[in-house]
């Protein structure tokens, strides 16, 4: 499986994870900044939260790591939380903005 195909499968898994306060998945919300896959199929994900005081700051990154690491062919997954650049509504996909009434 190519890295592109594997990344598409990872994105599909990320789209099953929702911010509990917003009825949109974390990928469409724009919380995922980067996905890197190395030669051993270990995955590094850079992501942010809607705010540093986000109530799921402790649990959401763990859920992302567990779901991605649990995928077939993935050897490990690590989430790195960053607030640079800070998240804002413009990072959401058009679909998410439409869902939340921003468009």
C-alpha positions in Angstrom: 0.0 0.0 0.0 1.4 3.4 -0.9 1.9 6.2 1.6 -0.9 8.2 -0.1 -3.3 5.3 0.3 -2.3 4.8 3.9 -2.8 8.5 4.6 -6.2 8.3 3.1 -7.1 5.4 5.4 -5.8 7.4 8.4 -7.9 10.4 7.4 -10.9 8.1 7.2 -10.3 6.9 10.7 -9.8 10.6 11.9 -13.2 11.4 10.4 -14.8 9.0 12.9 -13.5 11.1 15.8 -15.7 14.0 16.9 -15.2 17.0 19.2 -17.9 16.3 21.8 -19.0 19.9 21.8 -19.2 20.4 18.0 -21.1 17.9 15.8 -18.2 17.8 13.2 -15.3 15.4 13.0 -11.8 16.6 14.0 -10.5 16.4 10.4 -13.2 18.6 8.9 -12.8 21.0 11.9 -9.2 21.5 10.8 -7.7 20.2 14.0 -5.3 17.9 12.1 -2.3 19.9 10.9 0.0 17.2 9.6 0.2 13.4 9.2 3.7 11.9 8.7 4.3 8.2 8.0 7.8 6.7 8.2 9.2 3.6 6.5 8.1 1.4 9.4 4.5 2.7 9.1 4.8 4.6 12.4 2.6 7.7 12.2 3.2 11.2 13.7 0.2 13.4 13.8 0.4 17.2 14.5 -2.9 18.5 15.7 -4.4 21.3 17.7 -7.4 21.8 19.9 -10.1 24.5 19.5 -8.6 26.2 22.6 -5.9 25.4 25.1 -8.6 25.0 27.8 -10.5 22.5 25.6 -12.3 20.1 27.9 -11.1 17.1 25.9 -7.4 18.2 25.9 -6.5 15.1 27.9 -8.7 12.5 26.1 -8.9 13.5 22.4 -5.2 13.1 21.6 -5.2 9.7 23.3 -8.3 8.6 21.3 -6.6 9.7 18.1 -3.4 7.7 19.0 -5.4 4.6 19.9 -7.6 4.6 16.8 -4.7 5.2 14.4 -2.4 2.8 16.2 -5.1 0.1 16.0 -5.3 0.2 12.2 -3.9 -2.7 10.3 -0.4 -2.1 9.0 0.3 0.8 11.4 3.2 0.1 13.8 2.7 3.0 16.1 1.0 6.4 16.4 2.0 9.5 18.3 0.1 12.8 18.5 1.8 16.1 19.0 -0.4 18.9 20.2 0.5 22.4 19.0 -1.1 25.8 19.3 1.0 27.2 16.5 -0.8 28.5 14.5 -3.8 28.9 16.8 -6.9 27.3 15.5 -9.7 29.4 14.2 -12.9 28.9 12.2 -11.2 29.6 8.9 -9.4 26.2 9.3 -12.6 24.3 9.0 -13.6 22.7 5.7 -16.4 24.3 3.8 -18.5 21.2 4.8 -17.9 21.9 8.5 -18.6 25.6 8.1 -21.8 24.8 6.3 -22.8 22.3 9.0 -22.2 24.8 11.7 -24.0 27.7 9.9 -20.8 29.8 9.2 -21.5 29.9 5.4 
